[in-house]
Amino acid sequence: MHRVLILLAVFCLAACSGLPFNAVAPKVRVAEVNIKSLGFFEQRFDVGLRIINPNDFDLTIEALDFELEVNGRPFAAGLSQASTRVAAVSTTLLRIDAITQSKDLIRQFETLSPESLKAGVPYRIHGRLRTDRSPGWLPFDHAGVYGAEEKKPKGRAI
């Protein structure tokens, strides 16, 4: 009886996990952001997200929603229910419409100075995605710096 309960507990825990045993959740990175339309109240962007599948099996991204922060402030948000297949140990570019409000865009311009642009602009993308191999949503979070000037070493090259 004791063994049956242990086996039942193991199967329940395995059923509750988001991905198959030893699987790694896909990674999401910002690949590009292009202006789609500028309006008085909101702006639309075409955001290219790089989906990275480190697993040795294919994944299908069934849904994704995200928020993009720039310089520590909200910048844009987007969501998609487009089905996108990511081959095993591969990447793909997923294009999603994202929307920002004018007030958020104005705040961004207020905080950006020429000095901060030279140092690079920090960004963060976070959200969740659902795959064909997960019963629920899987969170993701990535931060980086865009546009930092490359520092050149002092001295002379030989």
C-alpha positions in Angstrom: 0.0 0.0 0.0 2.9 2.3 0.9 4.5 1.8 -2.5 1.2 2.5 -4.3 0.9 5.8 -2.5 4.5 6.8 -3.4 3.9 5.9 -7.1 0.6 7.8 -7.1 2.4 10.9 -5.7 5.2 10.6 -8.3 2.7 10.4 -11.1 0.7 13.4 -9.8 3.8 15.5 -9.5 4.9 14.5 -13.1 1.4 15.4 -14.4 1.6 18.8 -12.7 4.9 19.9 -14.3 4.8 22.3 -17.2 7.0 20.4 -19.5 8.2 16.8 -19.9 10.8 15.6 -17.5 14.3 17.2 -17.9 12.8 19.8 -20.3 13.9 23.5 -20.3 11.4 26.3 -20.7 11.8 28.3 -24.0 13.6 31.6 -23.8 12.3 34.8 -25.2 14.5 37.8 -26.3 13.7 41.0 -28.1 15.1 40.9 -31.7 13.7 44.1 -33.1 11.1 46.8 -32.6 9.6 48.7 -35.6 7.0 51.5 -35.6 3.7 50.4 -37.2 1.5 53.4 -36.5 1.5 56.6 -34.5 -1.7 57.9 -33.0 -2.6 60.6 -30.6 -3.6 58.2 -27.8 -1.6 55.1 -28.6 1.2 53.8 -30.8 1.5 50.4 -32.4 4.8 48.6 -32.8 5.8 45.4 -34.7 7.9 43.6 -32.1 10.1 40.7 -33.3 10.6 38.2 -30.4 13.3 35.6 -30.7 12.0 32.3 -29.3 14.7 29.9 -28.3 14.0 26.2 -27.8 16.9 24.5 -26.1 15.2 21.1 -25.9 15.8 18.1 -28.1 12.1 18.1 -29.1 9.9 20.5 -31.1 7.6 22.9 -29.4 4.6 24.8 -30.7 4.0 28.2 -29.1 0.2 28.4 -28.8 -0.1 31.8 -27.0 2.2 34.5 -25.6 1.7 37.7 -23.8 4.4 40.2 -22.7 5.3 43.6 -21.3 8.3 45.5 -22.5 10.0 47.9 -20.2 12.6 50.5 -21.3 14.7 52.4 -18.9 12.8 50.9 -15.9 9.4 52.1 -17.2 6.6 50.4 -19.0 6.9 50.8 -22.8 4.7 48.4 -24.6 2.6 45.3 -24.2 1.4 42.7 -26.6 -0.2 39.3 -26.9 -0.6 36.6 -29.6 -2.5 33.4 -30.1 -0.8 32.6 -33.4 0.5 29.1 -33.4 4.3 29.0 -34.0 6.5 25.9 -34.3 10.0 26.0 -32.9 12.2 23.1 -34.0 14.3 21.2 -31.5 17.5 23.1 -30.4 16.5 26.0 -32.7 15.2 29.5 -32.7 12.4 31.3 -34.6 11.3 34.9 -34.9 7.7 35.6 -33.7 6.2 38.9 -34.8 3.7 40.4 -32.4 1.8 43.7 -32.4 2.5 45.7 -29.3 0.8 48.9 -28.1 2.0 51.8 -26.0 0.0 54.7 -24.7 1.2 58.3 -25.4 1.7 59.1 -21.8 4.2 56.2 -21.4 6.0 57.2 -24.6 6.3 60.8 -23.4 7.7 59.7 -20.0 10.3 57.6 -21.9 11.5 60.7 -23.9 11.7 62.7 -20.6 14.0 60.2 -19.0 16.4 59.7 -22.0 19.4 62.0 -22.2 22.3 61.9 -24.7 24.5 60.6 -21.9 22.1 57.8 -21.1 21.9 56.9 -24.8 25.7 56.6 -24.9 25.7 54.3 -21.9 22.9 52.2 -23.4 19.3 51.9 -22.6 18.3 49.1 -20.3 15.3 47.1 -21.3 13.4 44.1 -19.8 10.8 41.8 -21.4 8.7 39.6 -19.2 5.5 37.6 -19.6 4.3 34.1 -20.2 3.8 31.6 -22.9 1.9 28.4 -23.5 3.2 25.5 -25.5 1.6 22.3 -26.8 3.6 20.4 -24.2 2.6 22.4 -21.2 -0.9 22.4 -19.5 -0.4 25.9 -18.2 1.5 29.1 -18.7 5.3 29.3 -18.5 6.8 32.5 -17.3 9.8 34.3 -19.0 11.9 37.2 -18.1 14.9 38.7 -19.8 16.9 42.0 -19.4 19.6 43.6 -21.4 21.1 46.9 -22.6 20.4 48.3 -26.0 22.8 50.5 -27.9 25.7 50.9 -25.5 28.8 52.4 -27.2 31.6 49.9 -27.4 34.4 50.9 -25.1 37.8 50.8 -26.9 40.9 49.9 -24.9 43.4 52.7 -24.3 46.9 52.4 -25.7 48.2 51.4 -29.0 47.8 48.1 -30.8 50.9 46.2 -31.8 
